[in-house]
Amino acid sequence: MREIAAVFWEYVFPENILLVYFFGVLLAIVETPGLKRSFKKGFKLSCGLLISALSGWIITGYISGEQDFIALLIFLLTSLFAIYLLQKMGELEGEWLGLPKMVLVFVPMIGLQWLAREQGINITDSFFMIAGSVTGFYMSFILIAAIKEQIRLAEAKKIFKNEYTLLLAIGFLALAVIGFSFI
Amino acid sequence: MNEYDNKIRQIILLALLPLLGGTINLVTALIIAISCILMALLIRVFYMILKKYFSDKNSIWFLLLALGLSISYSIYILIPVVLPFTEPYINIYLLLIGVTPLIYAGCRKIKWKTFFANNLIFMLIMILIAGMREILGEGSLLGQSILAVEPLTLISGPIGAFVVVGTAGILLEIIYNRGISK
């Protein structure tokens, strides 16, 4: 039990696939509304990620290790299914920079499924790896919403009130997480 | 915060994944940037051909995404076979360019001139960031050691990616705004 908890907590922040590999960064930057609304929105998006990752992981469990292309197609289909569910819940509607918003979630969905398959650890660990990564994504989604709100309210020059400052803040937060993991 | 008013900012956001993950060194960045541009070109051509036959917007996007992912998977598999020296530089970000928003940005109503200009800007930003990260993080450039020490090893990791992209973005924003005001 202790080992399972260790795997889960390791993937929540220090080894989080969605954050360490940057898969969920753009989605979190673009989709975070105000702090209050981000609790619900982040939960819905995390559920979508969890559904796609778990269904992809279960289905591709029956495919041999060499059939990567088929696995990739399955990941695409499971992602489309999760997007369909998210759109039914009222998420990912409309456009962002002239592209449909659903384009944003393919990177975290397919990236998470691909790495979960590639890492090839045992069933229990894989499950907690996915669950830990999605939990970490939810927490960072709220954190990013809070930082965005602070940037918006700060008395700073307009040039600093954008996504670059947010990226710097995420970088320094990651530094703090690494610092704590050394302790 | 949500006013995506300038072109450089739009490009950085659309290509945030390759900019953060694919700039670990200059060779990787060049492979990813060239693949991205070629894929963006292919997707734009396919979109122009296919849009006449689809009345439903969603179906065309699903088809384009499947096509993009298939092409990026082929590139991911073929590049190390065709150019064996590139094998150490290939990573998952090459596979994921098939779902990177930038390669679909060419499907918007923009002129060919704007399309090529955007991709050229993207390539220059990739080279700038990868160069900075390789020199500061590994003390080398294009795999050749140029500094006796590695000044900031942290820059090669994920934290360095956020810091370098953030800093480069702010610098480019300052340059862009000065250019506009002149």
Interface residues (C-beta under 8 A of the other chain):
Chain A: L19 V20 Y21 F22 F23 V25 L26 I29 V30 D68 F69 L72 L73 L76 L80 L97 G98 L99 P100 M102 V103 L104 F106 V107 I110 G111 W114 L115 K148 I151 R152 I159 F160 K161 N162 E163 Y164 T165 L166 L167 L168 I170 G171 F172 A174 L175 I178
Chain B: M1 Y4 R9 Q10 I12 L13 L14 L16 L17 L20 G21 K57 N58 W61 F62 L65 A66 L69 S70 Y73 I92 L95 L96 V99 T100 P101 Y104 A105 C107 R108 K109 L154 P158 I159 G160 A161 F162 V163 V165 G166 T167 G169 I170 E173 I174 N177
